[in-house]
């Protein structure tokens, strides 16, 4: 299946097998999961969500500080 990741102006196409999680995909494309929120159709989805078909996920960078 094909996962399309939209991160800022960048679009990353990633092929993987069904059952991988968003966390798996992020680690494969070398984006640390704690640095982004995953959004699908305007809804934040957990990084442990298993993927079952072609999907587009938008990544929103989070920042923290004090």
N, C-alpha and C positions, 0 to 999 in steps of 0.2 A: 504494500500500500504506500501511498505517497502522502507525506506530511509537508505542508508548506508553512514555513515559519516567517512571519513578518516582524522584523526587529528594527525599528526606526525606518530608515530608507532602504534597508537591506531585505531582500527576499531570499530565503534559503530553502531549497527543495531537498528533502531527505526521504529516501526509500527505506522502509523497515517492514518487519513482519507484524502481523496482527498480534495484539496482546502486549506490545511494548507500552511503557508508560511515558508520560510527558517528561518525567525526570530522566528516563533512559535516553530520550531524544536530546534533551538539553546537554546531558553529559557527553553524548556522541558528537555534538557540534561544539563542545568545549565552552558552554555557557553555564556558569555556576547557578544552580537552581535558586539559591537564596537571594540572587540579585535581580530576579524578574518575577512578574506575575504573568500567568498564562491566561489569555482571554479568547473565548470562542463565542461567536455571535453575541458579543457584548456582555458575556457572563464570565467572571473569573472562575477558572476550573482548577481543582487541586492537582499538584504535580504527580500524585500517585494514580491519576485517572488512566485506565487502560484504553488504548486506542483500538478501534475495531474497523476502521475504514479510512478512506482518504479524508483529510481534514486540513483546514487552515487555522493556525493559531497565531494570534498576535502576542508579542512579548512586550510588556511594559516594564521598563527599568525602574527599580525602587531604590531609594537612597535613605539613609538614616544618618543621624549625627546629633550632636548635642551642643 
